[in-house]
Amino acid sequence: RISASSVPIHEDVAAAPGPPRSALEHALDDGEDFELLLAHAPLTLETAESLATQGVRLYPIGRVVAQIDGLRLEDERGSVPLVARGYDHLAQSAGAGSP
């Protein structure tokens, strides 16, 4: 479960080109950067502070649940399926001259 209000949003999304989209849509779908997503047991305050002093910035954005109903985005209205829409930098584009 991804909490919509916990997703970090860069200040530059307001100036992003293209059709108007919400800041959250930009944060979830744009492909200009790579971020690492990980799942782990809750950290102790001591561990979180230790990581911070080493320059590791973690943003808790959700939780893993037992239900098997896919990735979901939650906000004050409830939850909806989260559909992957971003640009895939690692996919080969058609007609790119590959053998």
VMD Tcl script that builds the backbone (N, CA, C; Angstrom):
set m [mol new atoms 297]
animate dup $m
set s [atomselect $m all]
$s set {name element resname resid chain x y z} {
  {N N ARG 1 A 0.850 -1.176 0.000}
  {CA C ARG 1 A 0.000 0.000 0.000}
  {C C ARG 1 A 0.895 1.239 0.000}
  {N N ILE 2 A 0.683 2.108 -0.951}
  {CA C ILE 2 A 1.430 3.359 -1.037}
  {C C ILE 2 A 0.526 4.477 -0.541}
  {N N SER 3 A 1.033 5.262 0.393}
  {CA C SER 3 A 0.282 6.402 0.917}
  {C C SER 3 A 0.560 7.623 0.046}
  {N N ALA 4 A -0.447 8.120 -0.638}
  {CA C ALA 4 A -0.288 9.245 -1.557}
  {C C ALA 4 A 0.338 10.457 -0.866}
  {N N SER 5 A -0.033 10.717 0.363}
  {CA C SER 5 A 0.478 11.895 1.058}
  {C C SER 5 A 1.930 11.738 1.510}
  {N N SER 6 A 2.489 10.516 1.419}
  {CA C SER 6 A 3.870 10.279 1.850}
  {C C SER 6 A 4.870 10.245 0.702}
  {N N VAL 7 A 4.402 10.261 -0.531}
  {CA C VAL 7 A 5.296 10.203 -1.687}
  {C C VAL 7 A 6.042 11.533 -1.803}
  {N N PRO 8 A 7.392 11.492 -1.795}
  {CA C PRO 8 A 8.140 12.744 -1.930}
  {C C PRO 8 A 7.933 13.346 -3.316}
  {N N ILE 9 A 7.730 14.655 -3.356}
  {CA C ILE 9 A 7.485 15.342 -4.623}
  {C C ILE 9 A 8.478 16.483 -4.751}
  {N N HIS 10 A 9.266 16.449 -5.817}
  {CA C HIS 10 A 10.277 17.480 -6.047}
  {C C HIS 10 A 9.603 18.777 -6.462}
  {N N GLU 11 A 10.203 19.879 -6.067}
  {CA C GLU 11 A 9.603 21.190 -6.362}
  {C C GLU 11 A 9.563 21.510 -7.855}
  {N N ASP 12 A 10.381 20.839 -8.669}
  {CA C ASP 12 A 10.413 21.119 -10.099}
  {C C ASP 12 A 9.209 20.585 -10.868}
  {N N VAL 13 A 8.363 19.778 -10.242}
  {CA C VAL 13 A 7.248 19.199 -10.999}
  {C C VAL 13 A 6.288 20.269 -11.514}
  {N N ALA 14 A 6.218 21.400 -10.858}
  {CA C ALA 14 A 5.322 22.468 -11.319}
  {C C ALA 14 A 5.745 22.981 -12.695}
  {N N ALA 15 A 7.039 22.886 -13.013}
  {CA C ALA 15 A 7.552 23.388 -14.288}
  {C C ALA 15 A 7.721 22.283 -15.324}
  {N N ALA 16 A 7.253 21.095 -15.034}
  {CA C ALA 16 A 7.433 19.971 -15.955}
  {C C ALA 16 A 6.653 20.206 -17.245}
  {N N PRO 17 A 7.285 19.897 -18.394}
  {CA C PRO 17 A 6.593 20.090 -19.680}
  {C C PRO 17 A 5.524 19.031 -19.901}
  {N N GLY 18 A 4.711 19.271 -20.909}
  {CA C GLY 18 A 3.687 18.297 -21.267}
  {C C GLY 18 A 2.331 18.689 -20.739}
  {N N PRO 19 A 1.361 17.790 -20.914}
  {CA C PRO 19 A 0.001 18.093 -20.463}
  {C C PRO 19 A -0.043 18.246 -18.949}
  {N N PRO 20 A -0.961 19.076 -18.465}
  {CA C PRO 20 A -1.055 19.278 -17.024}
  {C C PRO 20 A -1.397 17.970 -16.304}
  {N N ARG 21 A -0.617 17.682 -15.288}
  {CA C ARG 21 A -0.859 16.518 -14.440}
  {C C ARG 21 A -0.607 16.955 -13.007}
  {N N SER 22 A -1.114 16.184 -12.080}
  {CA C SER 22 A -0.900 16.525 -10.682}
  {C C SER 22 A 0.550 16.264 -10.299}
  {N N ALA 23 A 0.987 16.907 -9.230}
  {CA C ALA 23 A 2.341 16.693 -8.733}
  {C C ALA 23 A 2.545 15.221 -8.380}
  {N N LEU 24 A 1.526 14.591 -7.820}
  {CA C LEU 24 A 1.632 13.176 -7.469}
  {C C LEU 24 A 1.821 12.321 -8.717}
  {N N GLU 25 A 1.095 12.619 -9.789}
  {CA C GLU 25 A 1.257 11.858 -11.036}
  {C C GLU 25 A 2.689 11.985 -11.551}
  {N N HIS 26 A 3.255 13.192 -11.493}
  {CA C HIS 26 A 4.648 13.372 -11.904}
  {C C HIS 26 A 5.571 12.530 -11.029}
  {N N ALA 27 A 5.375 12.568 -9.711}
  {CA C ALA 27 A 6.240 11.824 -8.799}
  {C C ALA 27 A 6.162 10.321 -9.052}
  {N N LEU 28 A 4.991 9.818 -9.381}
  {CA C LEU 28 A 4.812 8.387 -9.588}
  {C C LEU 28 A 5.207 7.924 -10.987}
  {N N ASP 29 A 5.037 8.761 -12.008}
  {CA C ASP 29 A 5.131 8.304 -13.385}
  {C C ASP 29 A 6.302 8.835 -14.195}
  {N N ASP 30 A 6.920 9.937 -13.813}
  {CA C ASP 30 A 7.985 10.505 -14.637}
  {C C ASP 30 A 9.217 9.610 -14.603}
  {N N GLY 31 A 10.070 9.761 -15.593}
  {CA C GLY 31 A 11.227 8.886 -15.696}
  {C C GLY 31 A 12.552 9.613 -15.728}
  {N N GLU 32 A 12.631 10.809 -15.182}
  {CA C GLU 32 A 13.864 11.576 -15.254}
  {C C GLU 32 A 14.908 11.155 -14.215}
  {N N ASP 33 A 14.530 10.318 -13.279}
  {CA C ASP 33 A 15.480 9.920 -12.245}
  {C C ASP 33 A 15.238 8.472 -11.851}
  {N N PHE 34 A 16.171 7.952 -11.133}
  {CA C PHE 34 A 16.041 6.599 -10.600}
  {C C PHE 34 A 16.059 6.684 -9.088}
  {N N GLU 35 A 15.198 5.983 -8.468}
  {CA C GLU 35 A 15.161 5.888 -7.007}
  {C C GLU 35 A 15.139 4.419 -6.663}
  {N N LEU 36 A 15.630 4.099 -5.496}
  {CA C LEU 36 A 15.624 2.733 -5.035}
  {C C LEU 36 A 14.461 2.555 -4.080}
  {N N LEU 37 A 13.662 1.545 -4.335}
  {CA C LEU 37 A 12.534 1.233 -3.473}
  {C C LEU 37 A 12.874 -0.033 -2.712}
  {N N LEU 38 A 12.700 -0.005 -1.409}
  {CA C LEU 38 A 12.985 -1.186 -0.617}
  {C C LEU 38 A 11.917 -1.377 0.428}
  {N N ALA 39 A 11.813 -2.607 0.871}
  {CA C ALA 39 A 10.868 -2.946 1.930}
  {C C ALA 39 A 11.668 -3.546 3.080}
  {N N HIS 40 A 11.335 -3.122 4.278}
  {CA C HIS 40 A 12.045 -3.626 5.456}
  {C C HIS 40 A 11.162 -3.499 6.676}
  {N N ALA 41 A 11.557 -4.190 7.729}
  {CA C ALA 41 A 10.845 -4.065 9.002}
  {C C ALA 41 A 11.029 -2.631 9.504}
  {N N PRO 42 A 10.112 -2.147 10.333}
  {CA C PRO 42 A 10.258 -0.778 10.860}
  {C C PRO 42 A 11.627 -0.590 11.531}
  {N N LEU 43 A 12.243 0.564 11.276}
  {CA C LEU 43 A 13.553 0.882 11.847}
  {C C LEU 43 A 13.411 1.437 13.252}
  {N N THR 44 A 14.393 1.152 14.072}
  {CA C THR 44 A 14.439 1.808 15.380}
  {C C THR 44 A 14.895 3.236 15.158}
  {N N LEU 45 A 14.617 4.111 16.092}
  {CA C LEU 45 A 15.055 5.499 15.988}
  {C C LEU 45 A 16.572 5.554 15.878}
  {N N GLU 46 A 17.255 4.720 16.630}
  {CA C GLU 46 A 18.723 4.690 16.602}
  {C C GLU 46 A 19.246 4.336 15.215}
  {N N THR 47 A 18.651 3.335 14.585}
  {CA C THR 47 A 19.074 2.930 13.243}
  {C C THR 47 A 18.789 4.033 12.236}
  {N N ALA 48 A 17.617 4.639 12.299}
  {CA C ALA 48 A 17.264 5.726 11.373}
  {C C ALA 48 A 18.231 6.897 11.524}
  {N N GLU 49 A 18.574 7.255 12.758}
  {CA C GLU 49 A 19.510 8.355 12.993}
  {C C GLU 49 A 20.903 8.000 12.490}
  {N N SER 50 A 21.322 6.760 12.673}
  {CA C SER 50 A 22.627 6.313 12.189}
  {C C SER 50 A 22.696 6.401 10.671}
  {N N LEU 51 A 21.665 5.943 10.007}
  {CA C LEU 51 A 21.622 6.029 8.547}
  {C C LEU 51 A 21.657 7.485 8.086}
  {N N ALA 52 A 20.916 8.345 8.756}
  {CA C ALA 52 A 20.878 9.764 8.391}
  {C C ALA 52 A 22.259 10.399 8.509}
  {N N THR 53 A 23.011 10.056 9.545}
  {CA C THR 53 A 24.355 10.633 9.704}
  {C C THR 53 A 25.307 10.150 8.619}
  {N N GLN 54 A 24.966 9.044 7.965}
  {CA C GLN 54 A 25.774 8.511 6.874}
  {C C GLN 54 A 25.276 8.995 5.507}
  {N N GLY 55 A 24.297 9.888 5.522}
  {CA C GLY 55 A 23.783 10.447 4.276}
  {C C GLY 55 A 22.712 9.616 3.605}
  {N N VAL 56 A 22.194 8.600 4.288}
  {CA C VAL 56 A 21.135 7.760 3.715}
  {C C VAL 56 A 19.791 8.388 4.048}
  {N N ARG 57 A 19.082 8.822 3.016}
  {CA C ARG 57 A 17.763 9.428 3.215}
  {C C ARG 57 A 16.697 8.424 2.835}
  {N N LEU 58 A 15.875 8.067 3.785}
  {CA C LEU 58 A 14.777 7.131 3.545}
  {C C LEU 58 A 13.452 7.865 3.696}
  {N N TYR 59 A 12.524 7.568 2.811}
  {CA C TYR 59 A 11.198 8.164 2.848}
  {C C TYR 59 A 10.169 7.055 2.975}
  {N N PRO 60 A 9.638 6.822 4.155}
  {CA C PRO 60 A 8.583 5.803 4.282}
  {C C PRO 60 A 7.352 6.245 3.490}
  {N N ILE 61 A 6.933 5.416 2.531}
  {CA C ILE 61 A 5.799 5.795 1.686}
  {C C ILE 61 A 4.651 4.810 1.756}
  {N N GLY 62 A 4.800 3.741 2.518}
  {CA C GLY 62 A 3.714 2.778 2.571}
  {C C GLY 62 A 4.047 1.602 3.449}
  {N N ARG 63 A 3.292 0.535 3.190}
  {CA C ARG 63 A 3.467 -0.661 4.006}
  {C C ARG 63 A 3.121 -1.899 3.179}
  {N N VAL 64 A 3.698 -3.013 3.596}
  {CA C VAL 64 A 3.401 -4.295 2.970}
  {C C VAL 64 A 2.270 -4.936 3.754}
  {N N VAL 65 A 1.279 -5.440 3.043}
  {CA C VAL 65 A 0.124 -6.065 3.694}
  {C C VAL 65 A -0.035 -7.500 3.195}
  {N N ALA 66 A -0.791 -8.288 3.936}
  {CA C ALA 66 A -0.966 -9.706 3.611}
  {C C ALA 66 A -1.897 -9.937 2.421}
  {N N GLN 67 A -2.829 -9.036 2.153}
  {CA C GLN 67 A -3.770 -9.238 1.049}
  {C C GLN 67 A -3.020 -9.295 -0.274}
  {N N ILE 68 A -3.496 -10.165 -1.151}
  {CA C ILE 68 A -2.861 -10.292 -2.466}
  {C C ILE 68 A -3.766 -9.633 -3.495}
  {N N ASP 69 A -3.758 -8.306 -3.502}
  {CA C ASP 69 A -4.586 -7.595 -4.476}
  {C C ASP 69 A -3.785 -6.520 -5.196}
  {N N GLY 70 A -2.473 -6.706 -5.269}
  {CA C GLY 70 A -1.621 -5.827 -6.051}
  {C C GLY 70 A -1.241 -4.540 -5.341}
  {N N LEU 71 A -0.471 -3.751 -6.049}
  {CA C LEU 71 A -0.022 -2.459 -5.559}
  {C C LEU 71 A -1.189 -1.485 -5.576}
  {N N ARG 72 A -1.397 -0.787 -4.456}
  {CA C ARG 72 A -2.533 0.126 -4.355}
  {C C ARG 72 A -2.067 1.469 -3.814}
  {N N LEU 73 A -2.702 2.537 -4.277}
  {CA C LEU 73 A -2.445 3.894 -3.820}
  {C C LEU 73 A -3.585 4.301 -2.903}
  {N N GLU 74 A -3.241 4.744 -1.705}
  {CA C GLU 74 A -4.256 5.127 -0.724}
  {C C GLU 74 A -4.225 6.632 -0.478}
  {N N ASP 75 A -5.403 7.218 -0.351}
  {CA C ASP 75 A -5.533 8.606 0.081}
  {C C ASP 75 A -6.760 8.708 0.969}
  {N N GLU 76 A -7.182 9.920 1.258}
  {CA C GLU 76 A -8.303 10.109 2.191}
  {C C GLU 76 A -9.621 9.533 1.665}
  {N N ARG 77 A -9.703 9.266 0.371}
  {CA C ARG 77 A -10.927 8.717 -0.220}
  {C C ARG 77 A -10.960 7.197 -0.243}
  {N N GLY 78 A -9.817 6.551 0.009}
  {CA C GLY 78 A -9.748 5.092 -0.044}
  {C C GLY 78 A -8.515 4.640 -0.787}
  {N N SER 79 A -8.641 3.500 -1.479}
  {CA C SER 79 A -7.489 2.999 -2.219}
  {C C SER 79 A -7.907 2.565 -3.613}
  {N N VAL 80 A -6.976 2.735 -4.556}
  {CA C VAL 80 A -7.199 2.346 -5.951}
  {C C VAL 80 A -5.971 1.585 -6.437}
  {N N PRO 81 A -6.139 0.715 -7.444}
  {CA C PRO 81 A -4.968 0.025 -8.001}
  {C C PRO 81 A -3.981 1.056 -8.560}
  {N N LEU 82 A -2.699 0.815 -8.336}
  {CA C LEU 82 A -1.649 1.691 -8.863}
  {C C LEU 82 A -1.110 1.051 -10.131}
  {N N VAL 83 A -1.297 1.725 -11.247}
  {CA C VAL 83 A -0.899 1.211 -12.551}
  {C C VAL 83 A 0.470 1.780 -12.914}
  {N N ALA 84 A 1.382 0.918 -13.356}
  {CA C ALA 84 A 2.704 1.373 -13.797}
  {C C ALA 84 A 2.553 2.160 -15.090}
  {N N ARG 85 A 3.024 3.413 -15.104}
  {CA C ARG 85 A 2.882 4.265 -16.289}
  {C C ARG 85 A 4.168 4.960 -16.687}
  {N N GLY 86 A 5.221 4.811 -15.936}
  {CA C GLY 86 A 6.442 5.565 -16.195}
  {C C GLY 86 A 7.180 5.139 -17.446}
  {N N TYR 87 A 8.151 5.930 -17.822}
  {CA C TYR 87 A 9.021 5.638 -18.954}
  {C C TYR 87 A 10.023 4.581 -18.516}
  {N N ASP 88 A 10.248 3.571 -19.334}
  {CA C ASP 88 A 11.193 2.512 -19.007}
  {C C ASP 88 A 12.500 2.781 -19.733}
  {N N HIS 89 A 13.485 3.309 -19.016}
  {CA C HIS 89 A 14.784 3.638 -19.599}
  {C C HIS 89 A 15.532 2.402 -20.075}
  {N N LEU 90 A 15.202 1.254 -19.522}
  {CA C LEU 90 A 15.948 0.048 -19.827}
  {C C LEU 90 A 15.342 -0.764 -20.964}
  {N N ALA 91 A 14.161 -0.391 -21.420}
  {CA C ALA 91 A 13.512 -1.113 -22.518}
  {C C ALA 91 A 14.103 -0.653 -23.842}
  {N N GLN 92 A 14.244 -1.582 -24.772}
  {CA C GLN 92 A 14.710 -1.212 -26.099}
  {C C GLN 92 A 13.556 -0.574 -26.850}
  {N N SER 93 A 13.842 0.541 -27.493}
  {CA C SER 93 A 12.790 1.165 -28.292}
  {C C SER 93 A 12.763 0.523 -29.678}
  {N N ALA 94 A 11.587 0.444 -30.247}
  {CA C ALA 94 A 11.410 -0.159 -31.568}
  {C C ALA 94 A 12.149 0.679 -32.603}
  {N N GLY 95 A 12.828 0.021 -33.502}
  {CA C GLY 95 A 13.501 0.736 -34.584}
  {C C GLY 95 A 14.751 1.448 -34.141}
  {N N ALA 96 A 15.352 1.075 -33.028}
  {CA C ALA 96 A 16.537 1.766 -32.532}
  {C C ALA 96 A 17.812 1.194 -33.152}
  {N N GLY 97 A 17.677 0.404 -34.199}
  {CA C GLY 97 A 18.843 -0.140 -34.870}
  {C C GLY 97 A 19.437 -1.348 -34.190}
  {N N SER 98 A 18.638 -2.042 -33.398}
  {CA C SER 98 A 19.161 -3.241 -32.748}
  {C C SER 98 A 19.229 -4.374 -33.768}
  {N N PRO 99 A 20.193 -5.296 -33.599}
  {CA C PRO 99 A 20.370 -6.386 -34.576}
  {C C PRO 99 A 19.214 -7.338 -34.613}
}
mol reanalyze $m
mol bondsrecalc $m
mol representation Tube
mol addrep $m
